[in-house]
Amino acid sequence: MNIQIFGKNKCFDTKKAQRWFKERGIKFQMIDLAQKGMSKGELDSVLKAVGGLDNLLDQKSKSYASLAYLACICCLINYVR
């Protein structure tokens, strides 16, 4: 089984996951989303595993609020065109 951790190196939860696997001697691969990102296939696989985008995003985070704002701006720009 290949375990991949998708996250940012500076994220507390990412560090917590890495520590959990290291303490148990379980090999894993870290994918830093700030540097590499995720392929479409990887994203589709993760979305399927967690049951959709709503379960993947933390709606209480500042990043989520920024994404919602940007999506709204993009919709307005496309509407004006």
SULJOJO-V329286 format. One line per field, one symbol per residue. ss: DSSP state (h for helix, s for strand, l for the rest). phi: phi as a letter, one per 20 degrees, with the letter a starting at -180 (. if undefined). psi: psi as a letter, one per 30 degrees, with the letter a starting at -180 (. if undefined). Layout:
# SULJOJO-V329286
ss: ???
phi: ???
psi: ???
This chain:
# SULJOJO-V329286
ss: lllssssllllhhhhhhhhhhhhlllllsssslllllllhhhhhhhhhhhllhhhhlllllhhhhhhhhhhhhhhhhhhhl
phi: .edcdeadgefgfffffffgfffemefbdedeffddncfffffgfffffenoffeeeefefffffffffffffffffffff
psi: kkkkjkakffkeeeeeeeeeeefggkklkkjjffeeakleeeeeeeeeefgleefekjffleeeeeeeeeeeeeeeeeee.
